[in-house]
Amino acid sequence: MEKVKVMIVDDQYIARQLFEMYIKSSEKYKLVMQVDSAALATKALEGNPVDLILMDILMSDGSNGLSAACEIKKFRPEVKIIAVTSMPETSWLTRAREIGIDSFWYKEASKETILQVMDRTMSGESVYPDKVPQVKVGMATSHEFTEREMEVLRLMTTGASNAAIAEKLVISESTVKNHIHRMLEKTGCESRTELAIEARISGIAIKI
């Protein structure tokens, strides 16, 4: 039986080594390519036989796996893609489904191994978690924030002002301030800046 040809897209050396170890431990798969930037993924795929891509989402060079997957699905829709991440950013699950990414796997929080998800994906399943991992943000858990609070928080982590957030979300500036005030109360953070930093470090709010 011909082996499934796998490409790894991940900027972390340890993660690439771990995926490579899993792939080499299985008789079903063959590692044919590794790249350390999502910006290189589409070009690297041109003319190369690949059946499955393990695609990290957030890269240190500013590129992201969701955008790369979207491009790949346009010209190579037959290639299966598994998005992999350690960041519990809820919007990424929704975006991955919209793009048509076949499966989604959390590096540290999934019960199934990446090989199990690969097997299910190649058999035609779409494997997605029921919910994102729960993490602490100050005194609160990530699941305590409302959807609107998360929208405000994502924009806060980009350095946007209250006025800019209000314009982007088509709400009043006072409403933005109210959302921030409630999040400060939930988390115990002393300032807007501290809240944005905590959210970014925890991985719950990352705008890409």
C-alpha atoms as one frame of an Amber mdcrd trajectory, in Angstrom:
protein
   0.000   0.000   0.000   1.321   3.418  -0.951   2.103   5.626   2.023   0.309
   8.917   2.661   2.680  11.774   1.840   2.820  14.331   4.658   4.047  17.914
   4.786   4.738  19.699   8.099   4.315  23.474   8.379   5.466  24.670  11.802
   7.955  27.307  12.942   8.911  25.455  16.137  11.768  22.987  15.783  10.598
  20.802  18.689   7.093  20.543  17.248   8.467  19.540  13.844  10.639  16.898
  15.473   7.679  15.524  17.419   5.499  15.297  14.310   8.348  13.674  12.417
   8.741  11.083  15.169   5.041  10.202  15.033   5.078   9.954  11.250   8.140
   7.715  11.181   6.574   5.437  13.813   3.698   4.621  11.473   3.788   2.451
   8.361   0.928   4.485   6.843   2.739   7.797   6.466   5.815   9.248   4.805
   7.255  12.684   5.584   8.104  14.385   2.301   8.579  18.021   3.293   8.975
  20.457   6.202   8.753  24.256   6.103   9.022  26.688   9.006   6.702  29.406
   7.696   3.126  29.429   6.456   4.225  32.010   3.897   6.340  29.307   2.227
   3.719  26.549   2.293   1.815  27.353  -0.886   4.965  27.750  -2.987   6.548
  24.611  -1.516   3.487  22.598  -2.443   3.638  23.510  -6.128   4.619  20.488
  -8.180   5.121  18.296  -5.116   2.969  15.237  -4.330   1.452  15.801  -0.885
  -1.674  14.129   0.519  -1.813  15.629   4.025  -0.532  18.819   5.661  -0.035
  19.382   9.383  -0.467  23.158   9.519   0.457  25.225  12.567  -1.618  28.405
  12.790   0.517  31.150  14.344   4.058  31.647  13.034   6.795  33.814  14.513
   7.355  35.596  11.184   3.793  36.931  11.212   2.412  34.445   8.694  -0.473
  32.190   9.683  -1.658  28.731   8.749  -5.285  29.721   8.224  -4.428  32.072
   5.359  -2.051  29.497   3.873  -4.697  26.763   4.133  -7.237  28.998   2.402
  -4.871  29.489  -0.547  -3.983  25.794  -0.728  -7.622  24.714  -0.741  -8.210
  26.928  -3.783  -5.698  25.193  -6.045  -5.207  21.845  -4.303  -8.619  21.071
  -2.719  -7.839  17.350  -2.628  -5.012  17.867  -0.124  -6.160  17.165   3.432
  -5.193  19.767   6.042  -5.082  19.414   9.820  -4.735  22.737  11.650  -2.609
  22.387  14.789  -2.143  24.927  17.566  -1.579  25.369  21.284  -3.504  28.671
  21.390  -7.125  28.575  22.679  -8.349  31.376  20.388 -12.024  30.538  19.748
 -12.307  32.383  16.430  -9.762  30.066  14.815 -12.105  27.059  15.027 -14.839
  28.960  13.189 -12.439  30.308  10.587 -10.937  26.849   9.981 -14.378  25.385
   9.273 -15.200  28.263   6.903 -11.989  27.671   4.959 -12.668  23.965   4.658
  -9.774  22.752   6.793 -10.422  19.058   7.302  -9.511  18.681  10.981  -8.318
  20.697  13.982  -5.977  19.501  16.752  -4.791  21.162  19.968  -1.164  20.283
  20.678  -1.329  20.114  24.461  -5.025  19.607  25.167  -6.381  16.979  22.761
  -7.170  13.503  24.052  -6.352  11.921  20.704  -2.799  11.787  19.377  -1.980
  13.522  16.130  -1.650  10.088  14.485  -5.203   9.185  15.479  -6.486  12.454
  14.026  -4.448  11.840  10.867  -5.950   8.353  10.507  -9.510   9.616  10.940
  -8.930  12.541   8.572  -7.509  10.328   5.830 -10.479   7.988   6.207 -12.781
  10.887   5.355 -13.731  12.253   8.782 -13.620  15.889   9.809 -12.210  15.891
  13.336 -12.887  19.020  15.390 -12.874  19.516  19.183 -16.184  20.236  20.903
 -14.714  23.342  22.537 -11.463  25.209  22.998  -9.237  24.449  26.002 -10.007
  26.457  29.137  -7.189  28.651  30.459  -6.838  31.225  33.230  -6.758  34.955
  32.547  -6.073  36.579  35.871  -8.832  35.391  38.233 -11.154  34.389  35.398
 -11.286  31.409  33.072 -11.380  31.960  29.336 -14.903  30.520  29.108 -16.270
  33.344  31.292 -15.967  35.967  28.547 -18.917  36.737  26.281 -18.569  36.698
  22.504 -18.713  40.493  22.364 -16.095  40.811  25.113 -13.836  38.547  23.081
 -14.286  40.755  20.020 -13.266  43.789  22.075 -10.355  41.906  23.630  -8.947
  40.763  20.267  -8.836  44.344  19.059  -7.312  45.484  22.353  -4.394  43.101
  21.855  -3.591  44.858  18.566  -3.159  48.159  20.414  -6.408  49.642  19.094
  -7.893  52.554  21.047 -11.418  52.470  22.475 -12.544  54.791  19.692 -11.033
  52.511  17.027 -12.648  49.443  18.598 -16.014  51.188  18.707 -15.751  52.108
  15.024 -14.678  48.598  14.013 -17.485  46.866  15.934 -20.074  49.570  15.156
 -20.850  50.228  18.820 -20.459  53.292  21.022 -17.220  54.109  22.790 -19.041
  53.989  26.140 -20.161  50.431  25.343 -16.538  49.500  24.677 -15.550  50.983
  28.029 -18.318  48.992  29.742 -17.071  45.737  28.202 -13.517  46.482  29.291
 -14.688  47.385  32.804 -16.516  44.060  33.148 -13.479  42.145  31.929 -11.264
  43.977  34.417 -13.675  43.001  37.196 -13.698  39.351  36.088  -9.938  39.030
  35.763  -8.755  41.299  38.549  -6.417  43.061  36.127  -5.629  46.604  37.208
  -5.471  48.221  33.800  -6.528  47.910  30.202  -2.911  47.244  29.199  -2.481
  44.456  31.745  -5.689  42.816  30.529  -4.532  42.910  26.895  -1.148  41.440
  27.818  -2.714  38.644  29.882  -5.108  37.804  27.054  -2.306  37.674  24.492
  -0.009  35.577  26.675  -2.766  33.079  27.487  -3.549  32.768  23.784  -7.300
  33.421  24.072  -7.278  36.600  21.983  -5.009  36.749  18.948  -5.989  38.790
  15.925  -4.609  37.381  12.662
